[in-house]
Amino acid sequence: MNKPSTPQAVQIIAEDGYALSGHFFKTEDAQQKRPVLLCPATGIVQQFYFRFCEWLSQQGHAVLVFDFRGIGQSLHEPVKYSNARIQDWGQLDIPAALDWLTLHTGQQQVILIGHSAGGQLTGLVRNHQKIAQVIAIAGSTGHVKGLSGKTKWLAPVLFNVYMPLNIRLYGHANNKKIGWGENLPKGVARQWAEWCSKPGYVANALGKSVDQHYHAEIRCPVTAIHASDDEIATRANVADLLRLYPNAAQRTICLEPATEGFGHIGHMDLFRSSHQRLWPVVLDAIIHSRSESQPHADSL
């Protein structure tokens, strides 16, 4: 195992000139394994993933993690003035991060590890040819009718009452107050509610706010890793996401908390240091996805 990497603060400039904040974890491994781009969940800042990124760099993968526009260090004004939308994350931010990572590592392709929303937007990425494989952790469409547990009842209140009321009163969604990540720009909050209201997530915006997409062109392997106690990335919602990529080889891994020796994994815990024993599952998915994935029959 390599020595831990000290993250290097970097700036990533998107096609529209927006400056994104990121951190790059170098690796001392001489084998030049494919670099990893880690794309965060909605409202989750890059620092949440630092320990996981450090571990990946010790396994021989250079890693870039960043904040989407309007979130964390990529928020450059009071959040109520941010014009960020979720589609900007897929159409502008991820492409810019891919360009930065390939340029600075000299590699033609990278592995995209996306957490929740970070693994849902590949079909919007114009330079998706730079993605060798996708590992979607807790990735799903988040369709409200496919949710489970208390989230099945909380999400409609969040989407239909709490966030709209916040936007009217404050100009943004004050999600931090209720423990649902960072405060969200109004455009992000509105699209999040709209896209989760029906099956298909971003498919609900095609032909409306989203004119161009590449879902059918995605041919790299897509591995979905989720936990059986995840109330958002349920089995139904994970399958709903995978159907958007009809020409991608696919694999689903469902983690059972009790089998893995944990009381809870849910939507967030896989990335926590307390659950580090699960991280080799991600590494194994990186290694084996090409040989073990099978094409999916459904289409968008």
N, C-alpha and C positions, 0 to 999 in steps of 0.2 A: 504494500500500500504506500502511495506517495505521501509526502508531507502535506499538511493542510495549506490551502492557498489563501493568501490575504486578498480579499476582493478589491478590485480596482474600479473606482468610480468612473463611469464613462457617460458621454452624451451621444445620443442617437438622434439624427435629424431626419424627420419624416419628409415625404415628398412634398407636402404642403408647407414645409418650413418649421413645423412644430418640433420643439426640442423635448426629447424624452430622456428621463434619468434612468440609468442602468448600472449594474455592477458586473464585472467580468472576473470569473474565477479561472485562472490559468491552471494548467496541469503540467507536472514534470514528467509524465509518462512519455517515453520516446516512441511508442507505437502509433501515435497519431490516430487515436480513435476519433470517431466522428464527434464534433462538438454538439452541445445541447443548448437549445433555446428554451427557457422556461417561461411560459406565459401564465400570469396569475389569474385567479378567480376574480369575479366582480367585487370591487371594493377592498381587495386584499393587497397590502403593500409588499414590495419586493423583499423587505427585511424578514418577513415571515418565512421565506424559503432559503435564507442564507445557510443554515446548517445543512440542509439537504444538498444545496449546491456545492458546499465545501466537501461533503462526502462524495458526491459524484466526481468532483475534480480529483479526489484521491483515488478514484477507480480508473482514472485515465481520460476523463472527458472534460475538456474545457467547457465552461458553462457561462451563458449570458442570461441574466434575469433583469427585468425592468418593470417600471410602473407604466401602466397605460395612461394616456392623456386624461387629465381630470382627476387623477388619483395620486396620492402620496407625493413624491418629489417631482412628478410630472404634472402637478397642478401649479400653475404660475400666477393665479389670481384668486380672489375669494371664490369659493366653489359656486356661488350663485351666478357668477358671471361666465362660468365655463360653458362652452358650446359643444363639449365632447358628446359623442354618441357611441353606442356599442359598435355600430358598423364601422366607425372610424378606427376602432381597435383592429378590426380584421382587414380593412381596406388600406390603411395607412401605417398603423403602428407595427403590426407583425411583419409586414413586408420590409419596413425600414430596419427592424431588428435582424431579420434574416440577412439583409444586405450587409449590415455591419459585421455580423458574426462570420459570414463567409469571407469577407474582405480581410478581417483581422486574424483569421486562422489559416487562410489559404486553402480552405476546403470548399468543394463545390456544393456539398449538401450537408444538412444538419439534421439532428433528431429534435423534433418538437415535442416537448412535454408540456401539456396544457392542463391546468387545474380548473375544473368546472368551465367557466366561460372561456378560459384560455385554450381549451381543447374543443370548443364548439364552433370556431370561426374559420377553420381551415378553408372552407369553401368560398370564402371571400378574398383569399390571399392571391394577388395577381402573380407573384413569383413563387407559386407553390412548388414549382419544379426543384426548388432548393431544399425541399423537405424530403428526406429519405424515408422517414417513418414518423407516425404520430402515436404518442402514448397519451391517451386522454384519461386523466385521473379524476374520478368523480365527475366525468363528462357525460352530460345528458342534455335533453332539450328543456328540462325543468318544467314540463307541461303541468299545470296546476292539478289537473285531474289524475295525473300519474303519480303525484306525491303521496307520501304515507305519513303515519303518525301525526303528531301535533302540527307539523309543518303543513300538512294538507289543509288545516283550518287556519293557520296563521298567515300563509302566503296570500290568500285572497284579500285578507284584511290589509296586509302590507301593500299589495299592488293597487287595490281599489279604493282604499280609504286613507291609510297613513301617508303613503308617498304623495298622492295627489294633494292632500291637505297641506303637507309640508311644502310642496312646490308653490302652492298658492300663498302660503304665509311667509316663507323664507327664501323662495327661489331655488331651493334644492331639496333633496331628500336627506333628512337627518338620521341616517341609518346607524350612525355610530352610537347614538343614544340608546338604541335598543339592541346593540350587540350584533348587528348584521353588517359588519365591515365598516369601511370609511364612508363618510358622507358622499352622496352621489350627485353629480351634475344632473340637472333636470332632464336633459336629453337621454342620458344613460338610464335614469330611472324609468322614464316613459317607455323606452324601447324594451327594457327588461320586462316590464309588465305586459306590454303588447306581445312580445315574442313568446312569452310563456303561457299566454292565454289560450293558445291552440297548439295541437301537435305540430312539430316541425321546427320550432324556434325561429331561426332566421328565414326559413321558408315562408313565414307569414309576412315578410317584408319584400319578397321578390316581386318585381313589377310595380312596387310602390316606392319606398325610399331607397331600395337596393335594385339597381338596374342590371348589374353584371355580377355573375357568380360562376364558380368553377367546380361545383360539387361533382359533376359527372366526369370531370377531368382528373380528379384525384385518384391516382393509381398506386400510391405508396401504401404500405401496410398501416392499418389503423388498429391499435390495441386499446380497448376500453377496460380500465381497472376501476372497480367500485366495490364498496362494502355492502353486505346484506342489510346493515342497519342504517344505511344512508337514506334519509327521508326525502332527499331531492333527486339524487341519481339512483332512482329505483330501477329494477330490472326493466320495467316497461319504458321508462324514459331514456335509459341507455340504448335500448333497441330502437327507439324513435330517432335518436341521434345517428346511429349507424346506418339507418336506411337512407340517409341523405347522401351516402357515398356508395353508389351502386357498383362502381368499378374498382373499389379498393378491397384488397384482401383484408379480412377482419378476424379479430379474436377478442373474446370477452373473458375477463378474469374477475370472479366474484370472491371477495375475501369474507370469511366468516369470523367475526371477532373471537368467539369462544375457541374455535379451532386454532387461531393464530395466537391465543394466549392473552387476549385483551378483553376488557369489559365493554369497550366502545371503540369504534373507528369512525363511523359516520362520514360526514362530508369533508372534514378538515384534518382529522388526526393523523392521516398517513404521513403528512409532512412534518409533524412535530417530532422533536428529539425523543420524546417518550415512546414513540413508535418506530424507532430506528431499526428495530428487528424486521420491519416490513420492507425496508428500502431495497434489499436484494431482489424482491419481487419485481421492482421496476427495472433493475439491471438485467434480470433474466428476460423480461419482456423485450428489452432493447436487443438482446443477443438473439432471441429465438423467434421474433415476430415474422421475419421473412420466410422461414422454413415451415412455420406451423399455422400461418393464417390461411383462410379459405375465402374465396369470393362470396359476396353477398348477393342474393337474388333480387331483392326489392329495388325500386328506383324512386327518385324524387318526383 
